[in-house]
Amino acid sequence: MTPGALALRERVRPPSMTRVIASLAEQGLVARAAHPLDGRQIVVSASPAGMSLVEAERRASQEWLKTQLSRLDPDERRTLVTAADLMSAMVLEGV
């Protein structure tokens, strides 16, 4: 993905995204390559180390959420399901 596309997706200004990409590249978490069709552009992708970090964070988040959900009583779980359904409907409607 190009830095401009990433900036749009994340709703930040392109210079901000450029700084983020530079920092991630310094840490070895992303790789930059020439755009295959436009030599003026670069394409940014997660490096193997970056993907490992993403997966580790995803697993940690899932474990945290699993622990938190296990503490809810049945009524609280039903309330949460109802709220999640409402939020999903809002997203689908573009609210």
Phi, psi and omega in degrees: 000144179282156176303322178297318179294320177297318179299316178299314183297321182270358179059046174234166179284147180308318179298326177295316180295322179300318178294319179297314180298317179299317179295316179296322179294319177300328180274357180077020184266342175226158176241143177246139179218161177295142176294133184294337183247340185227102183298345178278345185254162168239160177241136181249136176218158178290137175280170175304320178295322178296316179295321177298318178296317179300314181295319179297318178294322178297314179298316180297319179296318180296319179294319179299313181296319178301317179296315181296316180295327181293341180276350182279145174277168184304321179296318179295322178295318178297318177299317180296319178297317178299314179297319179296320177298317178297317180295320177298318179297320178297319179296316180296329179275351180079024181283000000 
